[in-house]
Each structure stands twice: as structure tokens, then as C-alpha cells.
Amino acid sequence: MAADVHKKKSWEVPNGSLAPGDGQHTERSESPTPGLAQGTEPGMEHSSPRREARGGKSSSSCGLGPPQPCGRGRWAHSSPAGPAPTGCCGMGRGGRSPLHPSPSMGDTRTDAAWPVVPGAGQEGAMFVHTRSYEDLTSPEDGAAAARSPEERRGEPAEQSSMEQISKDFSELSTQLTGMALDLEEEMRPGKEGKLEPSPQTARRDSVLSGKEEEDVTMDAWRLHRKHVFVLSEAGKPVYSRYGSEEALSSTMGVMMALVSFLEAEKNAIRSIHADGYKVVFVRRSPLVLVAVARTRQSEQEIAHELLYIYYQILSLLTWTQLNHIFQQKQNYDLRRLLAGSERITDNLLDLMAHDPSFLMGAVRCLPLAASVRDAVSSSLQQAKAKSLVFSILLSGNQLVSLVRKKDQFLHPIDLHLLFNLISSSSSFREGEAWTPICLPKFNSSGFFHAHISYLEQEMDLCLLLVSTDREDFFTVSDCKRRFQERLRRRGVQHALQEALRTPFYSVAQVGIPDLRHFIYKSKSSGLFTSPEIEAPYVQEEEKERLLGLYQYLHSRAHNSSRPLKNIYFTGPRENLLAWVTNAFELYVCYSPLGTKAGAINAVNKLMKWIRKEEDRLFILTPQTY
């Protein structure tokens, strides 16, 4: 049975305890603002000042250098490090940006862009709050990260046998194997009567032979735009995005040799730039994560994705047990414990490639009338049990409602990992699942137990009930029954079905002719909204290109050495604008025929529209048990 924590003396945490170990993010119970974690930067100052060629100019020249014309295909931006040059739509420190022509757009010296920021009107906190983007993914620092919570309290952790750890993992391994076996359910008859995987399965499932058969010496393997590798500090392969780990063992050995060589010189390798590739390293003892990418993402954003992979592994094993395994045996093959979980990690990488939730470090809500959402939240609140910590109703990767135990706050990374777990397997649709899950940003030392089920076969509504008691399955299952009864009594099921028919709204509803797409995030709530991506971004390649532009805007706005408040770009296919304040972030894409003045007017209209629709787009009244 998978234990809530490792049951050995000083490691023991009583089943049902909500207290995080030392070194965890205890600020969640002191959240000063209502909502999810503020900001989205990774917890590493990964980027260093460097020149990014664009017309032979430094990427920072527009912020500090001589005046530059804002012509077609040129970036114009502002930096808090100095005044904006003449002719650029930037803003200097202490000045008013040309992007803010009217008082309604706010004075950037105070970041009071709007008297009331849309999406930030919650009456109480729903998620953990952090003060900055860096706080969102920052781990324990330095040597403290390499020690267990008990050792940081001055209590040496008790050594235990590998047999006991294997026993603790038995339930978790069974769950992972079951997820892999549901491939049979996803096979369907092909044109010749043969069983073939569905397109969704073929795309995301690493258990299929396609991954194993991909030859790492072939050009097709090299043409992938991003590779991800996970290895132990002993150089043992743990995971690879493409190709088999065995075939890549020598490559991973070279990667570990690079890391160790620089460590011997009392230094640390963060990235390598060569021939258009970025090789990014993230060390989280006892693991090393490496990405080789030729995308428009910054080092920080790639490192951020690697941290998600690390947290995904922790969600399956817990930090305490992962660390103890390698204390017992440094060259242990971790794939023995992670067998069957490759598809979950693959699915997470697929989600990060096309879902802006991970880029923004925020959660998107299903557009829903406020009265219906309140009725759903109230029903969840009343269907409670003593061991319940979080009750979450979701549709796809959109949040419908969340009810939490008082003084317990969920981190957006943990919520993203839960979304990924559910979307990784269709077996959850077949009945009620009871699976151990670690929420690493809440408490990386132990397992919660999650009751996962869909309300109806024909409805894409998944109910996730997170409990502290592994023996409480039937009690938690009864909570689902009571929740469904209350929904029927309140008569909101029809409204939910209608909302599920149109899970995304059209940008045409905003009423701005040249507007093509936008992403708006409320920092205090940690929620964001964006319309469906429509023409001319119909093809998958065009959607990825648009997300790549957003990634570049985001990386420039959150650059660790010179963050920008405003960015304006004119290109042959579209114009883009980024506006970042202490209260919100806004990224807008509109027609290339538009003007800067038109963009400013569009932003004003867009902010008014979001404010008008915030009851439908955001959760403004979160509930607690």
C-alpha cells in the first residue's frame, strides 16, 4: 500500500495531517490577496544578459540605446532600467508610457492601471499566494534543498530498507500499470478491421511501440524541436521524450559529466547555446533534467518546463522517498518505480506545448453564469467529509469550481499536475478511481488520496476529491453522490450542459474588429482568460507559432536582468502588444493593418469588456468547508 508518508519514526506524519514539512510554502495560510499564486517566473535566475540578433542589434538596445524607429518587424519596448528612446512605444522608469494615453490606462509609477482590476474581486483566497513570479517555483535554497524536512529541523532521518520502500510503492505502481493497460480501451477498428490507436492516443501515449522503435541515430529523431531528458546524479537514464532510454544512456552520461566537471570547479552549468539550439540544465538532487530546444522560448521558460517535469515525478513518488532511495543506492534505476508513468510525463509535455496555462502560471475557468457557478460551489461545499481538503470540478483543463478546507491553499502547479493526471488516461471515465497523489508544492513529503470520477458518461465534467485518509474511499464516494443530488435539486445540470457545448468563447464577442486573440491574467487571483484561437490560426502550425510569439513576449517581459512593462511588435502577419503591471498581464494579437493608436483604443475597450464579463470568466466567490 502506498503510505501517506514513509512510516519510520521521525519521518512519520499522522494520516490525515495537513501540516506541511519544514521548508514548504507555509505562506499559503497567510495569503494577503484573494486567489491563486501571483506571477509565473521559474524559481531560477536562469537567463543572463545576452545579445539576441534582430537586425544586428542587441535585444536591449531599444530600452537603453539611441533612438530607434519602430518599423515593421521591429520590437519597441520599455525597460525599468532607463528612459524609453524617442520613437518607441516604450515607457521609462517613473514616466508615462505612450501606451497609456489616458488616465484610464493608469500611471505606471504606481501600477494603478485600473481602479478595480478585472478578475481580482474575490472575497476570499482560493489558492496559495506568492509575491512574485520567482516565488512561484522557487525551491528550498542551496544545501537545504538536498536535505529532508526532518534534517532541516536537526533530526537525522532514519534509514530504512529498500524492501520497505518497494512495499510502500506497491499501490502506486498498481495505479500506474492500470493507466498503461487502458490502451486496450482506446484501440479501435481501422479500415481493414485491424485495431489501431485513436489519434489522441497515438499522439500522447508513450507506452505504444512508436517511442521504443524510434531510432536515435535517424534524422527524424534529430528533427524534433525539443528533447527532454531526466537522469540521476549517477548518470542513470530515467526518462527521455523521444527514443528509448537505453539507446541514450551514453548521451546522458556525457550530460552528467558536463555537470560534474563544472561542479568540481565550484561552478554550475545552466545552459549551452550552439547552432540555434538551447541546452538547458536544471539540477534537483538527486535528479538532473536537461532540455535541448530550438524554440523561441527563453532559458527561464524552458527551465520552468523542466521544473514541471520534476514536480510530476515528485507527484508519483514524493520527495522524501525519492531522496531516500538514492541515499540507499546512488545508481538505482528509477525506471523500475516509474514503469507505466511515461505517458503521464509525455502528456504533460504535450500540454505545455499548446496550453498557455503553463506559460502564464495560472488557471483558466470555464465560462459560466455566476449564479450557476455559485450553485455548483455551494453544492460542493455541502457535500463534505472530515478528511476532504479540496473538492475540484473541472472540464478538460478548465476549472469549473473549487472548494477548499479553511486555511489550506492549493498551488497552481499542483492543480496543473492534477489536470494532467486526469487527461492522461481515459480509464477514469469508466468508474470511480482512488489513487495516491503527492502535491509537491503543498507538501512534498507524503501522499494525498484522490477520488476521481466523471459525473455522467455524456458530460465532460470530472469531480476530483482530495482526501488525507487513504482508508476513506467509501466516505468520499458518498460525497460525490450527495453532490450530484444537490445539483439535481438545484436544477443546474441543464445550464452546465449548455456551458459545456461552448467551452470557449469567440473573440468576436468582444466587438473589436481587428482583435484576433488575447490572454489576460489577474495576478492577485492567479486566473486567466482567453478566447478560442480562430482564423487565421486554424492549422496546428499556426497555433504553435502564435503561442511562440506569446512566449517571446512573456520572456522579454519577465527577463531576470531587464524586465519590460510594455512591448509593441509589428510584423508581416500580425501586430502584438504586451502590457505587464503589478496587478495584471495582458497579451494582445491583432491585425497587421492596425495602428498603434488603434491598439491603444482596442486595449481600453478590451479591459472594459473583461470587467463587464468577469462574473462569467472568473471565480469571484470561492467557497471553503
C-alpha positions as CSV (number, residue, x, y, z in Angstrom):
1,M,0.0,0.0,0.0
2,A,1.2,3.4,-0.8
3,A,1.7,5.2,2.5
4,D,0.8,8.8,3.1
5,V,4.4,9.2,4.2
6,H,7.2,6.9,4.9
7,K,6.3,5.2,8.2
8,K,9.6,5.4,10.0
9,K,10.0,7.3,13.3
10,S,10.9,10.9,12.6
11,W,9.6,10.6,9.1
12,E,6.1,9.8,10.3
13,V,3.3,12.3,9.7
14,P,0.0,11.1,11.1
15,N,-2.5,10.1,8.4
16,G,-4.9,13.0,8.0
17,S,-2.4,15.7,8.9
18,L,-2.4,18.8,6.7
19,A,0.8,20.3,8.1
20,P,3.5,20.7,5.5
21,G,7.0,19.8,6.4
22,D,9.5,22.5,7.2
23,G,10.7,24.2,4.1
24,Q,7.4,24.0,2.4
25,H,5.4,27.0,1.4
26,T,3.7,27.8,4.6
27,E,2.7,31.3,3.4
28,R,-0.4,29.8,1.9
29,S,-2.3,30.2,5.2
30,E,-1.3,33.8,5.4
31,S,-2.4,34.8,1.9
32,P,-2.9,38.5,1.8
33,T,-4.7,38.5,-1.6
34,P,-7.6,36.6,-2.8
35,G,-6.7,34.0,-5.3
36,L,-4.0,31.8,-6.9
37,A,-0.3,32.4,-6.8
38,Q,0.8,35.7,-8.2
39,G,3.3,35.6,-11.1
40,T,4.7,33.0,-13.3
41,E,8.5,33.1,-13.4
42,P,10.5,30.0,-12.6
43,G,12.4,29.8,-9.4
44,M,15.8,30.2,-11.1
45,E,17.5,33.2,-12.4
46,H,18.4,31.2,-15.5
47,S,18.7,33.9,-18.1
48,S,21.8,36.0,-18.3
49,P,22.1,39.2,-20.4
50,R,22.9,38.2,-23.9
51,R,22.5,39.6,-27.4
52,E,19.6,38.3,-29.4
53,A,20.2,39.2,-33.0
54,R,17.5,41.2,-34.7
55,G,18.7,43.4,-37.4
56,G,22.2,43.1,-35.9
57,K,21.0,44.9,-32.7
58,S,21.1,43.9,-29.1
59,S,17.7,42.8,-27.8
60,S,18.0,45.5,-25.1
61,S,19.0,48.4,-27.4
62,C,15.5,49.8,-27.7
63,G,15.3,50.2,-24.0
64,L,18.6,52.0,-23.3
65,G,20.3,52.8,-26.6
66,P,19.8,55.7,-29.0
67,P,16.5,56.3,-30.7
68,Q,15.3,53.5,-32.9
69,P,12.5,53.7,-35.5
70,C,9.6,51.4,-34.7
71,G,9.3,50.0,-38.2
72,R,7.8,46.8,-39.5
73,G,9.2,43.7,-37.8
74,R,11.0,45.7,-35.1
75,W,10.4,45.4,-31.4
76,A,9.6,48.5,-29.3
77,H,9.6,48.1,-25.6
78,S,10.3,49.8,-22.3
79,S,12.6,48.8,-19.5
80,P,12.5,50.0,-15.9
81,A,16.3,50.3,-16.2
82,G,16.1,53.6,-18.2
83,P,14.1,56.0,-20.2
84,A,12.4,54.9,-23.4
85,P,14.0,56.1,-26.6
86,T,12.3,58.6,-28.9
87,G,10.0,56.9,-31.4
88,C,9.5,53.7,-29.4
89,C,6.2,52.8,-27.7
90,G,8.1,52.2,-24.5
91,M,8.0,53.6,-21.1
92,G,10.8,54.8,-18.9
93,R,11.0,54.3,-15.2
94,G,8.9,57.0,-13.5
95,G,7.3,58.1,-16.8
96,R,4.0,57.7,-18.5
97,S,4.0,55.2,-21.4
98,P,2.7,56.2,-24.8
99,L,0.6,53.0,-24.4
100,H,-1.2,54.8,-21.6
101,P,-2.6,58.0,-23.3
102,S,-5.4,58.4,-20.9
103,P,-5.8,58.3,-17.2
104,S,-7.9,55.2,-17.6
105,M,-4.9,53.3,-18.6
106,G,-3.2,54.3,-15.4
107,D,0.1,55.8,-14.2
108,T,2.9,53.3,-14.5
109,R,4.7,54.7,-11.5
110,T,2.0,53.3,-9.2
111,D,0.8,50.5,-11.5
112,A,-2.7,51.6,-10.7
113,A,-3.8,50.8,-14.2
114,W,-7.4,50.3,-13.3
115,P,-9.3,51.2,-10.1
116,V,-10.6,47.7,-9.9
117,V,-8.7,45.0,-11.8
118,P,-10.9,42.6,-13.7
119,G,-10.9,39.1,-12.2
120,A,-9.4,40.3,-8.8
121,G,-12.6,40.8,-6.9
122,Q,-12.6,37.6,-4.8
123,E,-14.0,37.8,-1.3
124,G,-11.5,35.2,0.0
125,A,-8.4,33.4,-1.0
126,M,-8.7,30.2,-3.2
127,F,-5.1,29.4,-3.9
128,V,-1.7,29.9,-2.4
129,H,-0.4,33.5,-2.9
130,T,3.2,34.3,-3.7
131,R,4.7,37.8,-4.1
132,S,6.5,37.4,-7.3
133,Y,6.9,35.2,-10.4
134,E,10.2,33.9,-8.9
135,D,8.4,32.7,-5.8
136,L,6.0,30.5,-7.8
137,T,8.5,27.7,-8.5
138,S,11.4,28.6,-6.2
139,P,12.6,25.5,-4.3
140,E,14.4,25.4,-1.0
141,D,17.8,27.1,-1.5
142,G,21.2,25.6,-1.5
143,A,22.1,22.9,0.8
144,A,18.7,22.9,2.4
145,A,17.2,21.5,-0.8
146,A,19.4,18.5,-0.5
147,R,18.2,17.6,3.0
148,S,14.9,16.2,4.1
149,P,12.5,18.4,6.1
150,E,13.4,16.4,9.2
151,E,17.1,17.0,8.8
152,R,16.5,20.7,8.4
153,R,14.9,20.6,11.8
154,G,18.0,19.0,13.2
155,E,16.6,15.5,13.4
156,P,18.5,12.9,11.3
157,A,16.2,10.9,9.0
158,E,16.1,7.2,9.9
159,Q,17.5,4.9,7.2
160,S,15.1,2.2,6.0
161,S,15.4,-0.8,3.8
162,M,14.7,-0.8,0.0
163,E,12.2,-3.6,0.7
164,Q,10.1,-1.3,2.8
165,I,10.1,1.5,0.2
166,S,9.1,-1.0,-2.5
167,K,6.2,-2.1,-0.3
168,D,5.1,1.5,0.1
169,F,5.1,1.9,-3.6
170,S,3.1,-1.2,-4.4
171,E,-0.3,0.6,-4.6
172,L,1.1,3.5,-6.6
173,S,2.7,1.1,-9.1
174,T,-0.6,-0.7,-9.5
175,Q,-2.3,2.5,-10.3
176,L,0.3,3.4,-12.9
177,T,0.2,0.0,-14.5
178,G,-3.6,0.2,-14.7
179,M,-3.3,3.5,-16.6
180,A,-1.0,1.9,-19.1
181,L,-3.3,-1.0,-19.6
182,D,-6.2,1.1,-20.6
183,L,-4.6,1.3,-24.0
184,E,-6.8,-1.6,-24.9
185,E,-9.9,0.6,-24.3
186,E,-8.5,3.3,-26.6
187,M,-7.9,0.9,-29.6
188,R,-10.5,1.0,-32.3
189,P,-11.0,-1.0,-35.6
190,G,-9.2,0.5,-38.6
191,K,-10.2,0.5,-42.2
192,E,-9.1,-3.1,-42.7
193,G,-10.6,-4.3,-39.4
194,K,-7.3,-4.1,-37.5
195,L,-7.1,-2.5,-34.2
196,E,-5.5,0.9,-34.4
197,P,-5.0,3.6,-31.7
198,S,-7.2,6.7,-31.7
199,P,-5.5,9.9,-32.8
200,Q,-5.4,11.2,-29.3
201,T,-3.8,8.0,-28.0
202,A,-1.3,7.9,-30.8
203,R,-0.2,11.4,-30.1
204,R,0.3,11.2,-26.3
205,D,0.9,7.6,-25.3
206,S,4.5,6.7,-24.8
207,V,3.5,3.1,-24.0
208,L,2.9,2.5,-27.7
209,S,5.8,0.9,-29.5
210,G,6.4,4.1,-31.6
211,K,8.5,5.6,-28.8
212,E,10.5,2.4,-28.3
213,E,11.2,1.9,-32.0
214,E,12.3,5.5,-32.8
215,D,16.0,5.2,-33.7
216,V,18.1,7.9,-32.0
217,T,20.5,7.8,-34.9
218,M,17.9,8.7,-37.6
219,D,17.3,12.2,-38.8
220,A,13.6,12.0,-37.7
221,W,14.8,11.9,-34.1
222,R,17.1,14.8,-34.5
223,L,14.3,16.9,-36.2
224,H,12.2,17.2,-33.0
225,R,12.1,20.8,-31.9
226,K,12.5,19.9,-28.2
227,H,14.1,17.0,-26.4
228,V,13.7,16.4,-22.7
229,F,16.0,14.1,-20.7
230,V,15.9,13.1,-17.0
231,L,18.8,11.3,-15.4
232,S,20.1,10.5,-11.9
233,E,23.2,12.1,-10.5
234,A,24.9,8.7,-11.2
235,G,24.2,9.2,-14.9
236,K,21.4,6.6,-15.0
237,P,18.7,7.4,-17.5
238,V,15.2,8.0,-16.0
239,Y,13.2,9.4,-18.9
240,S,13.5,10.7,-22.5
241,R,10.9,12.4,-24.5
242,Y,11.8,10.6,-27.8
243,G,13.6,7.3,-28.2
244,S,14.5,4.7,-25.7
245,E,16.5,5.5,-22.5
246,E,18.8,2.5,-23.1
247,A,19.9,3.9,-26.5
248,L,20.5,7.3,-25.0
249,S,22.4,6.1,-21.9
250,S,25.8,7.2,-23.3
251,T,24.4,10.6,-24.2
252,M,23.0,11.1,-20.7
253,G,26.4,10.0,-19.3
254,V,28.0,12.9,-21.2
255,M,25.4,15.3,-19.9
256,M,26.2,14.2,-16.3
257,A,29.9,14.5,-17.0
258,L,29.5,18.2,-18.0
259,V,27.5,18.9,-14.8
260,S,30.1,17.1,-12.6
261,F,33.1,18.8,-14.3
262,L,31.8,22.2,-13.6
263,E,30.8,21.3,-10.1
264,A,34.4,20.2,-9.5
265,E,35.4,23.8,-10.3
266,K,32.8,25.0,-7.8
267,N,30.6,26.2,-10.6
268,A,27.2,25.2,-12.1
269,I,26.2,24.7,-15.7
270,R,22.9,26.4,-16.6
271,S,22.8,26.4,-20.4
272,I,24.7,26.0,-23.6
273,H,23.9,27.9,-26.8
274,A,25.1,26.4,-30.1
275,D,23.9,26.3,-33.7
276,G,20.5,27.7,-32.9
277,Y,19.9,25.3,-30.0
278,K,19.5,26.0,-26.3
279,V,20.6,23.2,-23.9
280,V,19.2,24.0,-20.5
281,F,20.2,22.2,-17.3
282,V,18.2,22.0,-14.1
283,R,19.7,20.2,-11.1
284,R,17.3,19.0,-8.4
285,S,19.1,16.4,-6.3
286,P,19.1,13.5,-6.8
287,L,17.9,14.2,-10.4
288,V,19.3,16.2,-13.3
289,L,16.9,17.5,-16.0
290,V,18.1,18.6,-19.4
291,A,16.2,20.1,-22.4
292,V,17.6,20.6,-25.9
293,A,15.4,23.0,-27.8
294,R,15.3,25.1,-30.9
295,T,12.1,27.1,-30.0
296,R,11.5,30.8,-29.3
297,Q,11.3,30.1,-25.5
298,S,13.8,31.7,-23.2
299,E,16.1,29.8,-20.9
300,Q,13.8,30.7,-18.0
301,E,10.7,29.3,-19.7
302,I,12.5,26.1,-20.7
303,A,13.8,25.7,-17.1
304,H,10.2,26.3,-15.9
305,E,9.0,23.4,-18.0
306,L,11.8,21.2,-16.7
307,L,10.7,22.0,-13.2
308,Y,7.2,20.9,-14.1
309,I,8.7,17.5,-15.1
310,Y,10.5,17.3,-11.8
311,Y,7.3,18.1,-9.9
312,Q,5.5,15.5,-12.0
313,I,8.0,12.8,-10.8
314,L,7.6,14.0,-7.2
315,S,3.8,13.7,-7.5
316,L,4.3,10.0,-8.2
317,L,7.0,9.3,-5.6
318,T,7.2,12.1,-3.1
319,W,10.5,14.0,-2.4
320,T,11.2,12.1,0.8
321,Q,11.1,8.7,-0.7
322,L,12.9,9.8,-3.9
323,N,15.7,11.2,-1.9
324,H,15.9,8.2,0.4
325,I,16.1,5.8,-2.5
326,F,19.3,7.4,-3.8
327,Q,20.7,7.7,-0.3
328,Q,20.4,3.9,-0.1
329,K,21.7,3.2,-3.6
330,Q,23.1,6.0,-5.8
331,N,23.0,4.1,-9.0
332,Y,19.4,2.9,-8.5
333,D,17.4,2.6,-11.8
334,L,14.4,4.8,-11.1
335,R,12.5,3.5,-14.1
336,R,11.6,0.4,-12.1
337,L,9.3,2.5,-10.0
338,L,8.1,4.8,-12.7
339,A,7.2,2.0,-15.1
340,G,3.9,2.9,-16.8
341,S,4.0,6.6,-15.9
342,E,5.8,7.7,-19.1
343,R,2.5,8.5,-20.7
344,I,1.7,11.0,-17.9
345,T,5.0,12.8,-18.5
346,D,4.5,12.7,-22.2
347,N,1.1,14.2,-21.9
348,L,2.4,17.0,-19.6
349,L,4.9,18.0,-22.3
350,D,2.2,17.9,-24.9
351,L,0.0,20.2,-22.8
352,M,2.8,22.6,-22.2
353,A,3.4,22.8,-25.9
354,H,-0.1,24.2,-26.7
355,D,-1.8,25.3,-23.4
356,P,-0.9,28.9,-22.2
357,S,-1.9,27.9,-18.7
358,F,1.6,26.7,-18.0
359,L,3.2,29.8,-19.6
360,M,1.1,32.1,-17.5
361,G,1.3,30.1,-14.3
362,A,-2.4,30.4,-13.9
363,V,-5.7,28.6,-14.3
364,R,-8.5,29.2,-16.9
365,C,-12.1,29.0,-15.8
366,L,-14.9,27.5,-17.8
367,P,-17.1,30.5,-18.9
368,L,-20.2,30.1,-16.8
369,A,-23.0,32.3,-15.4
370,A,-22.2,33.4,-11.9
371,S,-25.5,32.1,-10.5
372,V,-24.8,28.6,-11.9
373,R,-21.2,28.6,-10.6
374,D,-22.3,29.7,-7.2
375,A,-24.9,26.9,-7.1
376,V,-22.2,24.4,-8.1
377,S,-19.8,25.7,-5.5
378,S,-22.4,25.6,-2.8
379,S,-23.3,22.0,-3.6
380,L,-19.6,21.1,-3.4
381,Q,-19.3,22.9,-0.1
382,Q,-22.2,21.0,1.4
383,A,-21.0,17.6,0.2
384,K,-18.1,17.4,2.5
385,A,-16.2,14.9,4.7
386,K,-13.8,15.2,7.6
387,S,-10.8,14.1,5.5
388,L,-11.5,16.2,2.5
389,V,-9.1,19.0,1.7
390,F,-10.0,20.1,-1.8
391,S,-13.1,19.5,-3.9
392,I,-12.5,20.3,-7.6
393,L,-14.9,20.2,-10.5
394,L,-13.2,20.6,-13.9
395,S,-13.9,20.3,-17.6
396,G,-11.0,19.4,-19.7
397,N,-8.2,21.8,-18.5
398,Q,-10.7,24.4,-17.3
399,L,-11.7,25.0,-13.7
400,V,-15.5,25.0,-13.0
401,S,-15.4,25.2,-9.2
402,L,-13.0,24.7,-6.3
403,V,-13.8,24.4,-2.6
404,R,-11.0,24.1,-0.1
405,K,-10.6,23.4,3.6
406,K,-10.2,26.5,5.6
407,D,-6.6,27.8,5.8
408,Q,-5.5,25.3,3.2
409,F,-4.5,26.7,-0.2
410,L,-3.7,25.0,-3.4
411,H,-0.8,25.9,-5.6
412,P,-1.4,26.3,-9.4
413,I,1.4,23.9,-10.2
414,D,-0.3,21.2,-8.1
415,L,-3.6,21.9,-9.9
416,H,-1.9,21.7,-13.3
417,L,-0.5,18.3,-12.2
418,L,-3.9,17.1,-11.2
419,F,-5.3,18.3,-14.6
420,N,-2.5,16.4,-16.4
421,L,-3.2,13.2,-14.4
422,I,-6.8,13.2,-15.4
423,S,-6.2,14.0,-19.1
424,S,-3.5,11.3,-19.3
425,S,-5.9,8.3,-19.1
426,S,-9.4,7.5,-20.3
427,S,-9.8,4.9,-17.6
428,F,-11.1,7.5,-15.2
429,R,-14.3,7.7,-17.3
430,E,-15.1,4.0,-16.6
431,G,-15.8,4.3,-12.9
432,E,-14.5,5.7,-9.6
433,A,-10.8,5.8,-9.1
434,W,-8.9,6.0,-5.8
435,T,-5.3,6.9,-6.3
436,P,-2.4,8.2,-4.2
437,I,-1.1,11.6,-5.4
438,C,1.6,13.9,-4.0
439,L,1.0,17.6,-4.3
440,P,4.7,18.7,-4.2
441,K,4.1,22.4,-3.8
442,F,1.7,21.8,-0.9
443,N,3.7,19.0,0.8
444,S,6.3,17.0,-1.0
445,S,6.8,14.5,1.9
446,G,3.6,12.5,1.6
447,F,0.6,11.3,-0.4
448,F,-2.9,12.5,-0.5
449,H,-5.5,10.2,-1.9
450,A,-7.7,11.4,-4.8
451,H,-11.2,10.2,-5.7
452,I,-11.5,10.8,-9.4
453,S,-14.8,10.2,-11.4
454,Y,-16.9,11.8,-14.1
455,L,-20.4,12.9,-13.2
456,E,-22.0,11.5,-16.3
457,Q,-20.7,9.5,-19.3
458,E,-22.0,12.1,-21.7
459,M,-20.8,15.1,-19.7
460,D,-17.2,16.2,-19.7
461,L,-17.3,17.1,-16.0
462,C,-14.7,15.4,-13.8
463,L,-15.0,15.6,-10.0
464,L,-11.8,15.4,-8.1
465,L,-12.0,14.9,-4.3
466,V,-8.6,15.1,-2.4
467,S,-8.5,13.4,0.9
468,T,-5.9,12.9,3.6
469,D,-7.1,9.4,4.6
470,R,-6.3,6.5,2.4
471,E,-9.0,4.4,4.0
472,D,-11.8,6.9,3.4
473,F,-12.8,5.8,-0.1
474,F,-16.5,5.0,0.6
475,T,-17.0,8.2,2.7
476,V,-15.5,10.3,-0.1
477,S,-17.5,8.4,-2.7
478,D,-20.7,9.2,-0.8
479,C,-19.7,12.9,-1.1
480,K,-19.9,12.6,-4.8
481,R,-23.4,11.1,-4.6
482,R,-24.6,13.9,-2.3
483,F,-23.1,16.5,-4.7
484,Q,-25.0,15.0,-7.6
485,E,-28.2,15.0,-5.7
486,R,-27.8,18.7,-4.8
487,L,-27.1,19.6,-8.4
488,R,-30.3,17.9,-9.4
489,R,-32.3,19.6,-6.7
490,R,-30.9,23.0,-7.7
491,G,-31.7,22.3,-11.4
492,V,-28.3,23.5,-12.7
493,Q,-27.4,20.4,-14.7
494,H,-29.0,21.7,-17.9
495,A,-27.1,25.0,-17.5
496,L,-23.9,23.0,-17.1
497,Q,-24.6,21.0,-20.2
498,E,-25.2,24.2,-22.2
499,A,-21.9,25.7,-21.0
500,L,-20.0,22.5,-22.0
501,R,-21.3,22.8,-25.5
502,T,-19.3,26.1,-25.9
503,P,-16.3,25.7,-23.5
504,F,-14.6,28.6,-25.2
505,Y,-15.9,32.0,-26.3
506,S,-15.2,33.7,-29.6
507,V,-13.1,36.8,-29.8
508,A,-15.9,38.3,-32.0
509,Q,-17.9,38.6,-28.7
510,V,-15.6,41.4,-27.6
511,G,-16.7,43.6,-30.5
512,I,-13.3,44.8,-31.6
513,P,-12.9,44.4,-35.4
514,D,-9.1,44.0,-35.6
515,L,-8.7,41.9,-32.5
516,R,-7.6,38.3,-33.2
517,H,-6.7,36.9,-29.8
518,F,-5.7,37.9,-26.3
519,I,-4.6,36.5,-23.0
520,Y,-5.5,38.3,-19.8
521,K,-4.2,37.3,-16.4
522,S,-5.2,38.7,-13.0
523,K,-2.1,38.3,-10.8
524,S,-3.9,38.5,-7.5
525,S,-6.3,35.7,-8.4
526,G,-4.0,33.6,-10.5
527,L,-6.8,33.1,-13.0
528,F,-6.6,34.0,-16.7
529,T,-8.9,34.1,-19.6
530,S,-8.5,33.9,-23.4
531,P,-10.9,33.2,-26.3
532,E,-10.7,30.3,-28.7
533,I,-7.9,30.5,-31.2
534,E,-9.7,31.2,-34.5
535,A,-8.8,32.1,-38.1
536,P,-6.2,32.8,-39.4
537,Y,-4.7,30.5,-36.8
538,V,-6.6,27.3,-37.9
539,Q,-3.7,25.0,-38.7
540,E,-1.8,23.5,-35.8
541,E,1.4,25.0,-37.0
542,E,-0.2,28.5,-36.9
543,K,-1.4,27.9,-33.4
544,E,2.0,26.9,-32.3
545,R,3.5,30.0,-34.0
546,L,1.1,32.3,-32.1
547,L,1.9,30.6,-28.8
548,G,5.6,31.0,-29.7
549,L,5.1,34.8,-30.1
550,Y,3.4,34.9,-26.7
551,Q,6.3,33.0,-25.2
552,Y,8.7,35.5,-26.6
553,L,6.7,38.5,-25.3
554,H,6.5,36.8,-21.9
555,S,10.2,36.1,-21.8
556,R,11.0,39.7,-22.6
557,A,8.5,41.0,-20.0
558,H,9.9,38.7,-17.3
559,N,13.6,38.9,-18.2
560,S,15.5,38.5,-15.0
561,S,18.1,41.2,-15.9
562,R,15.8,43.7,-17.6
563,P,12.1,43.1,-17.3
564,L,9.8,45.2,-19.6
565,K,6.5,46.7,-18.8
566,N,5.3,47.4,-22.4
567,I,6.2,45.6,-25.6
568,Y,4.9,46.5,-29.1
569,F,5.6,44.5,-32.2
570,T,4.6,45.0,-35.8
571,G,5.1,42.1,-38.2
572,P,4.0,41.0,-41.6
573,R,1.3,38.7,-40.3
574,E,0.1,40.3,-37.0
575,N,0.8,43.0,-34.5
576,L,1.2,42.2,-30.9
577,L,1.2,44.1,-27.7
578,A,2.2,43.1,-24.1
579,W,1.3,45.2,-21.0
580,V,2.5,44.0,-17.6
581,T,1.7,45.7,-14.3
582,N,1.8,44.6,-10.7
583,A,-1.9,43.8,-11.0
584,F,-2.3,42.0,-14.3
585,E,-0.7,40.9,-17.5
586,L,-2.3,41.4,-21.0
587,Y,-1.0,40.0,-24.3
588,V,-3.0,41.0,-27.4
589,C,-2.8,39.9,-31.0
590,Y,-4.5,41.9,-33.7
591,S,-4.5,42.6,-37.5
592,P,-1.2,43.7,-39.1
593,L,-3.1,46.6,-40.7
594,G,-3.8,48.2,-37.4
595,T,-2.1,51.2,-36.0
596,K,-0.5,51.9,-32.6
597,A,-3.4,54.3,-31.8
598,G,-5.9,51.7,-32.8
599,A,-4.1,49.2,-30.5
600,I,-4.4,51.6,-27.5
601,N,-8.1,52.1,-28.1
602,A,-8.5,48.3,-28.5
603,V,-6.8,47.7,-25.2
604,N,-9.1,50.2,-23.4
605,K,-12.2,48.5,-24.9
606,L,-10.9,45.1,-24.1
607,M,-10.3,45.9,-20.5
608,K,-13.8,47.3,-20.2
609,W,-15.3,44.2,-21.8
610,I,-13.3,41.9,-19.4
611,R,-14.5,43.9,-16.5
612,K,-18.1,43.6,-17.7
613,E,-17.8,39.8,-18.2
614,E,-15.7,39.0,-15.1
615,D,-18.5,37.3,-13.3
616,R,-18.7,34.7,-16.1
617,L,-15.0,34.4,-16.8
618,F,-13.6,34.2,-13.3
619,I,-14.4,32.7,-9.9
620,L,-15.1,35.7,-7.7
621,T,-16.7,34.0,-4.7
622,P,-14.6,30.9,-3.7
623,Q,-16.0,28.7,-1.0
624,T,-14.5,26.9,2.0
625,Y,-15.6,23.9,4.1
